[in-house]
Amino acid sequence: MSINWQINGEYMEACSCDFLCPCIPKNSTTPATHDFCKVALAFEAKEGSYGNVSLDGIRWVFFAQSKAIMSEGDWIGGLVVDSRATDAQVEAITNICTRDSGDGLGKFAPLVTDFRGIERHPIEFVTDGNKVSVKIKGLLEQSLVGVESMSVQGECVVIDNTFHPVNKRLNLATAVRNVIRAFGIDWEDNSGGNNGHFAPFAWSGEVA
């Protein structure tokens, strides 16, 4: 029997590319800054359900490493779910993120050929205006600062109508801290030059 799901909340990501990441405006068809892209996408659900399983307040992070051209696939992937989550909630988030069953990260599923598993750890996710940060002790520490808009007070510069599975409209940001040490994916650059994005998300779908 199929299961209907829906979830909404806030997201952030930072990758190894220099700002502005070439993957987003070119639909992931041109090379990344380096011969690879190493990225972590972090989420905090505000409200959500997977069948009769509540997903309210759940946090998770998807880690990935691709070759230079992301759309060509052959990715490494891994998932960390908040240690507060129940077994049913972990299963729900895993299905949403690793199966092409609707909106969201499942769209990445066909690109991942080396999925390295699911772990549970405490996840800190903090939003403060145009600043967003995430931390998993020993695995991840990222802090973003949004690029301030000079035309709309209190908002960030955005890129819209993108081919991004989280949201087609993304705030532009730079990563003032960017440390990834998970699933054999290693990256550290605290120069403030790495690319970042943050945005709300609202997904829905059906798992057969």
N, C-alpha and C positions, 0 to 999 in steps of 0.2 A: 504494500500500500504506500502511495506517495505521501510525503510530508511537506506541507507548506511552511515557509519561514519568512520572516521579515526582521530587519534590524536597522537601527539608526544610531548615530553618535558622532564622535570626532576622531580625526585621523591625523597623523604626521608621518613624514618620511625624510630620510637623508641618505644620500648615496655617495659614492666615491668620485662622481663627476664634478668638474668645476662648474660653478654657476655661470651661465644658465645651462642646465643639462641639455645636451643636444637631442636626447631621446624623445622628450615630450613634444617639441614643436615639429619634429620630423617623423612622428608616429613610429618611433623605435626602428627606423630603417637605415639610420646612419650610425657610424661608430661612436661609442662612448668616448669620453675624454682619454681613457686608458684602453688597454686591450681587454678590458673587462668592466663590468659594473657590479659593485657590491652595495647592497641596499638593505635597509630594515624599514618596514612599514608597521607602525604601531597604531592600535585602535583602542578606543574606550566606548563601549556601547552605552547609550542612554536608556534605550528601550529596545526590546527584541523578544522574539519567540521562535522556537523551532518545534512545530507541533504544539504539544502542551508543556514544553520546557521553556521556562523564562530565561532570557539572556540579559536582563537588565543589569547594568553595571559591570559586565564582564570585560576584561582587558585581554588583549593578545598582541603578539608581534609575529609577523612573517618575515623571515630572513631569506635572501636570495643572492646568488652570484651567477651572472651570465657572461658570455663572451662579448666581444666588442659590439656586435649588432644583436640587440636583445630579441628582436622578432624572429631570429633564426633558431631560437630554442636552446636545448641542451643545458638547461639551468640546474644548479644546485638549489635545493630549498629545504627549509626547516621551520617549525612552528613552535612558539612558546605561548602557553596559555596561563593566565593568572592562577596562582596556587589556591586561590579561594574558590575556584570553579569546581563544581561537582563532576562526577564521571559523565553524567548525561550532558552537561554543558560543554565539556571538553569534546565529546563526540559530535555535538552539534556544530561547534566552531570549526572542528576539523573537516566536517562534511561541507560546510559553507566555503571554506578556504581552499580545499583540495579537489573539489568536484565541480565541473562546469554545469551548475544547476540553477543558474539565474544571474543576477547582478553580482558585482564585486570581484573579490580575489579569485574565485573559481575560474575566471577567464584566463588566469595564468596557468591553470592546470596542464593544458596540452604542451606547455613550454618546459615544464619541470621533468627532467629525466632521472635525476638523482635526489629523491626526497629522503632526507636524513633523520626524519622522525619528529616526535612531539615531546616536549618537555613541559614541566610545570614549575614556575618560579613566581615569587612576588614581583609585580610590575608596578612601578610608579609612573603615572601619567599626569602631567600638570599643564594647564593652560592659563595664561595670564595676558590677556589682550593679544598683542601680536608676537608673544613669546610662547613657545611650546617646548616641552621637554619630556623625555622618557628615560627610565633607568631600570635595568635588570642587573643586579649585582654580579659582577664578574663576566657578564655577557654583552651588555649594551649600555652606552651612555651617549645620548644625543640631545643637543639643545639648539633650537632654531630661533632666529629673529626674522620676522617678516619684513619685506621691503616696503617701506612706508609710501603710500600714494601721495602724490603732490596735488592731485585733483579732487580727491574725495577724502575729507578729513576723517581720521580715525580708522581708515581701511588700508588694506595692503594692495599693492599692484597684483593683478591676477592674470592668469592665462586661461582662456576659455575655449570651449568646443574641442577639447583634447580627446585623444583616444586612450584615456586612462580609466581603468576599471573601477577605481574608487569613486571618482567624481570627475565629470568633464571640465569643471571649473576649479582651479587650484590657486591658492595663495602662493606667491613667490617668496622664498626665504633663503637665507644662508645659514649654514650649520657652524655655530661658534664652537661646538664640541661634537665630535663624531668618532666614536669608538665602537667597533663591532668585533666580538670575539665569540662566535657561536657557529656550531655545525661545520667547523673547519673553514669558516669565512672570517678573515682577519683584515681589519682596516683601522687606521687611526690617522686623523688629520684635524688638528684643532686650530688651524690657521684662519678659519672663517671664510675660506674660499669654496667649500663644498656646497653643492646644491641641496635645497630642501623645499618641501611643500607641506602645507596643512590645509584642511578643509573639513566641513561636515560631510557625512555620508548617509545615504538612505538606500538600502538594498532590499530586494525580495526575490523569492524564487521557489522552486519545488524540487525536492530530491525524490527520485523514483525508488 
